[in-house]
């Protein structure tokens, strides 16, 4: 499924509202789960969400696929994290004074590289903001959860039909897949 543009927009607006109440002027995301949630794609890269305006998805690998999968307006190639400030400037986005990042999952080395690339700015943990937005389910997400439940029910029924004594886990997995 391709995540609808309206769904992505709703998620970004929700995050921007959280950012405003926590005094972040931008959030920079790199974790796959968050990238997928806010962009509709899981290509390696970074998502820069300013407090106002359109987000910028900078993709290191398979930019074409990210462009195809994501409903965001701005999906651009990224050669190196060192290029981030220049890219933000090219797109008319001001340098962040207070930057939020996913400090719960961001490796220390990546964190240090990003801080160096982003120049002199304050930073903080945007994880609680991201989780707050992700916790509230839209009609679209509820539909996906219901579809997943139906599929899981079919898998369980099939398991009851095919499982037999002395069957290996691998054999069962192959049958169910």
C-alpha positions as CSV (number, residue, x, y, z in Angstrom):
1,X,0.0,0.0,0.0
2,X,1.1,3.5,-0.7
3,X,0.3,5.8,2.2
4,X,-2.1,8.5,1.0
5,X,-0.7,12.0,0.8
6,X,-3.5,13.3,3.0
7,X,-2.5,10.8,5.7
8,X,1.1,11.9,5.6
9,X,0.0,15.5,5.7
10,X,-2.1,14.9,8.8
11,X,0.8,13.2,10.5
12,X,3.2,16.0,9.7
13,X,0.7,18.6,10.9
14,X,0.2,16.7,14.2
15,X,4.0,16.6,14.7
16,X,4.3,20.3,14.0
17,X,1.7,21.0,16.6
18,X,3.7,19.0,19.1
19,X,6.9,20.8,18.1
20,X,5.3,24.2,18.7
21,X,4.2,23.2,22.2
22,X,7.7,21.9,23.0
23,X,9.7,24.8,21.4
24,X,11.4,22.8,18.7
25,X,11.8,24.6,15.4
26,X,12.7,21.4,13.5
27,X,12.9,17.7,13.9
28,X,15.3,15.4,12.1
29,X,14.4,11.8,11.8
30,X,16.6,8.8,10.7
31,X,14.9,5.7,12.2
32,X,13.3,3.4,9.7
33,X,10.0,3.1,11.6
34,X,9.6,6.9,11.9
35,X,10.7,7.5,8.3
36,X,8.0,5.1,7.1
37,X,5.3,6.5,9.3
38,X,6.0,10.1,8.2
39,X,7.1,9.6,4.6
40,X,5.4,6.4,3.4
41,X,8.9,5.1,2.4
42,X,11.6,3.3,4.2
43,X,14.6,4.3,2.1
44,X,17.8,5.2,4.0
45,X,17.9,8.9,4.6
46,X,16.7,11.7,6.8
47,X,13.4,13.5,7.2
48,X,13.6,17.2,8.2
49,X,10.4,18.6,9.5
50,X,10.4,22.3,10.1
51,X,8.0,23.8,12.7
52,X,6.0,25.3,9.7
53,X,5.9,24.4,6.1
54,X,6.7,21.3,4.1
55,X,9.0,18.6,5.3
56,X,12.1,17.6,3.3
57,X,12.9,13.9,2.8
58,X,16.6,13.5,1.9
59,X,17.3,10.0,0.6
60,X,20.7,8.3,0.5
61,X,19.8,5.1,-1.3
62,X,17.2,4.5,-4.0
63,X,15.9,8.0,-4.4
64,X,13.7,6.9,-7.3
65,X,11.9,4.3,-5.2
66,X,11.4,6.8,-2.4
67,X,10.0,9.3,-4.8
68,X,7.6,6.7,-6.1
69,X,6.5,5.5,-2.6
70,X,6.3,8.8,-0.8
71,X,3.4,11.3,-1.1
72,X,5.6,14.1,0.2
73,X,6.3,17.0,-2.1
74,X,10.0,17.3,-1.4
75,X,12.0,14.0,-1.8
76,X,15.6,14.7,-2.9
77,X,18.8,12.8,-3.1
78,X,21.4,13.1,-0.3
79,X,25.0,12.2,-0.8
80,X,26.3,12.8,2.7
81,X,24.9,14.1,6.0
82,X,27.6,16.8,5.6
83,X,25.4,18.3,2.9
84,X,22.3,18.8,5.0
85,X,22.8,22.4,5.9
86,X,23.4,23.3,2.3
87,X,20.3,21.4,1.2
88,X,18.2,23.1,3.8
89,X,19.5,26.5,2.6
90,X,18.8,25.6,-1.1
91,X,15.2,24.8,-0.1
92,X,14.7,28.0,1.8
93,X,14.6,26.3,5.2
94,X,16.3,28.2,8.0
95,X,19.0,26.6,10.1
96,X,17.4,25.1,13.2
97,X,18.1,26.8,16.6
98,X,16.5,24.0,18.6
99,X,16.5,20.7,16.8
100,X,14.7,17.6,17.9
101,X,16.1,14.1,17.2
102,X,15.1,10.5,18.1
103,X,17.5,10.2,21.0
104,X,16.0,6.9,22.2
105,X,17.3,5.0,19.1
106,X,19.9,7.2,17.5
107,X,23.4,5.6,17.8
108,X,25.9,7.9,19.5
109,X,28.2,8.1,16.4
110,X,25.3,9.0,14.2
111,X,24.2,11.6,16.7
112,X,27.6,13.2,16.8
113,X,27.9,13.3,13.1
114,X,24.5,14.9,12.7
115,X,25.3,17.5,15.3
116,X,28.5,18.4,13.5
117,X,26.6,18.5,10.2
118,X,23.9,20.7,11.6
119,X,26.3,23.3,12.9
120,X,25.9,25.2,16.2
121,X,22.4,24.5,17.5
122,X,20.7,23.3,20.6
123,X,19.1,19.8,20.5
124,X,16.7,17.8,22.4
125,X,14.8,14.5,22.4
126,X,11.8,14.6,20.0
127,X,10.9,10.9,20.7
128,X,8.0,11.8,23.0
129,X,6.5,14.1,20.4
130,X,6.8,11.5,17.6
131,X,5.3,8.8,19.9
132,X,2.4,11.1,20.8
133,X,1.6,11.5,17.1
134,X,2.0,7.8,16.3
135,X,-0.2,6.7,19.2
136,X,-3.4,8.2,17.8
137,X,-4.8,6.0,15.0
138,X,-6.5,7.4,12.0
139,X,-9.3,5.7,10.0
140,X,-6.7,4.7,7.5
141,X,-4.5,3.0,10.1
142,X,-7.5,1.3,11.7
143,X,-8.4,-0.1,8.3
144,X,-4.8,-1.5,7.9
145,X,-5.0,-3.0,11.4
146,X,-8.3,-4.7,10.6
147,X,-6.9,-6.1,7.3
148,X,-3.9,-7.4,9.2
149,X,-6.2,-9.1,11.8
150,X,-8.1,-10.9,9.0
151,X,-4.9,-12.1,7.4
152,X,-3.6,-13.3,10.8
153,X,-6.9,-15.2,11.4
154,X,-6.5,-17.0,8.0
155,X,-2.9,-17.9,8.9
156,X,-4.0,-19.4,12.3
157,X,-6.7,-21.4,10.6
158,X,-4.3,-22.7,8.0
159,X,-1.8,-23.7,10.8
160,X,-4.5,-25.8,12.4
161,X,-5.1,-27.6,9.1
162,X,-1.5,-28.4,8.2
163,X,0.4,-28.8,11.5
164,X,1.2,-32.4,12.3
165,X,3.3,-34.4,14.7
166,X,7.1,-34.3,14.0
167,X,6.7,-31.4,11.6
168,X,9.7,-29.0,11.9
169,X,9.3,-25.3,12.5
170,X,10.8,-24.7,9.1
171,X,8.3,-27.0,7.4
172,X,5.4,-25.2,9.1
173,X,6.8,-21.8,8.2
174,X,7.2,-22.8,4.6
175,X,3.6,-24.1,4.5
176,X,2.2,-20.9,6.1
177,X,4.2,-18.5,4.0
